[in-house]
């Protein structure tokens, strides 16, 4: 079955250790319109990401810090 996101993502030990906002940011970055033509490149600031997600900026900022600490960003 074709899926845009490999289901193994959710069993990855680094992702499993993330909080709910960080998991949400991962899913958003992998599926949203803010992606660029270069794989893995997203040109958007923290506030812009929060606005695009419709999420609180403080939670998105903490989630991004969490992704960096986990080696995922």
Secondary structure, 3 states (H helix, E strand, C coil): CCCCCCHHHHHCHHHHCCCHHHHHHHHHHHHCCCECCCCCCECCCHHHHHHHHCCCHHHHHHHHHHHHHCCCC
